[in-house]
Structure formats: structure tokens, C-alpha cells
């Protein structure tokens, strides 16, 4: 049987067993199956195809927006290798973030905008043990503002998404 060299594949031997990894663009993913088996080749092909044909964002998403960034993350090998329960937990935060701020351009986000998003999601009713217990974000607390209303942003954050 002839040896076939697959692009982006590195093999290692540890404890009398050989392991193969797909390494590309700074990402290292383990290829399932015994080297040379049909399962190995299928796993390699799936990983290789994901890198070759990055998932395109769905129509209607503004290029450069937070929604595009989230959609691209969901198309990465790192996302697909997460356990389903972990993906479900991540979705609890990604979906509301996309719904509320998806149209914001990433290039327009400044420090105040990131602080606003962080503080807005730190205050989530019914989420014990997560976030702050006060009713206003830290950036508004520093300015001495009494209450936080997302529609009435504190003066440091009011122009964050324009």
C-alpha cells in the first residue's frame, strides 16, 4: 500500500499509538479514526471541506456586522466540535446578542459600546449567581446615574451604536 500525503495533516506517536491532526490557519483539530481507515478519510474530508468552503452568512446580514461575526463563528470547526450542551449554553447568549446588536458594525464598536453590551447582559432577571445584583451598569454607576434604562443610555454610552 502506498503512502498518501494529505495536506495540513500532522501525525504524532504517543504511548504506542499514532494520532493525526489537521492543522491550518492556527487551528489544530484531531482527525477521528485510525490512520488510513475509511472513518479517518471521511473525518479528514469533512474538516478539509469546512476550511475550503467557509460557511457564508445568510442573506440579509450586513457585511462587517456583529451578526456576520456570530454567523462566521457558528461555521467554524471550533463551534462544530463543541458538545451539544455547550453549544446550547452559548446560544443562550449569542442569540439575544445577535437580536439586539446584530446590525451594529464591528468597526464602529468602541470601548463604551462594549461596556454597554457587557453591562446590559450582566443584568438578567432570573439568572442566579450571574452578573451584578444592582440595577444599573458599572459605567452608569461611575457617572452617578440612578437607574438604567436601555432606551435612555447614560451619557457616555448614548452614541455607541450610531
FENGI-V714871 format. One record per pair of residues at least 24 apart in sequence whose ideal C-beta (glycine too) atoms are under 10 Angstrom apart, sorted by the first residue. I is the first residue (numbers start at 1). J is the second residue. Records with the same first field share a line. If there is no record, write none. Layout:
I: J + J
This chain:
1: 36
3: 36
4: 36 + 41
6: 31 + 35 + 40 + 41 + 44 + 45 + 48
7: 44 + 48
8: 44 + 47 + 48 + 51
9: 35 + 40 + 44 + 47 + 48
11: 35
20: 44
21: 47
22: 46 + 47 + 48 + 50 + 51 + 77
24: 48 + 50 + 51 + 52 + 77
25: 51 + 76 + 77
27: 51 + 76 + 77 + 78
28: 77
29: 77 + 78 + 80 + 81
30: 81
46: 77 + 80
47: 77 + 80 + 81
50: 75 + 76 + 77 + 80
51: 76 + 77
55: 79 + 80
61: 98 + 102 + 103
62: 102 + 103 + 104 + 105
63: 105
64: 104 + 105 + 106 + 107 + 108
65: 98 + 101 + 102 + 103 + 104 + 105 + 106 + 107 + 108
66: 97 + 98 + 100 + 101 + 102 + 103 + 104 + 105 + 106 + 108 + 109 + 117 + 161
67: 97 + 98 + 99 + 101 + 102 + 103 + 104 + 106
68: 98 + 102 + 105 + 106
69: 98 + 102 + 106
70: 94 + 95 + 97 + 98 + 101 + 102
71: 98 + 102
74: 98
92: 124 + 127
93: 121 + 124
96: 120 + 121 + 124
97: 121
100: 150 + 161
101: 160 + 161
103: 161
104: 160 + 161 + 162
105: 161
108: 160 + 161 + 162
109: 160 + 161
110: 157 + 159 + 160 + 161
111: 139 + 156 + 157 + 160
112: 139 + 153 + 154 + 155 + 156 + 157 + 158 + 159 + 160 + 161
113: 153 + 157 + 159 + 160 + 161 + 162
114: 157 + 160
115: 139 + 140 + 154 + 156 + 157 + 160
116: 140 + 148 + 150 + 153 + 154 + 156 + 157 + 158 + 160 + 161
117: 157 + 160 + 161
119: 148 + 150 + 154 + 157
120: 148 + 150 + 153 + 157
123: 148 + 150
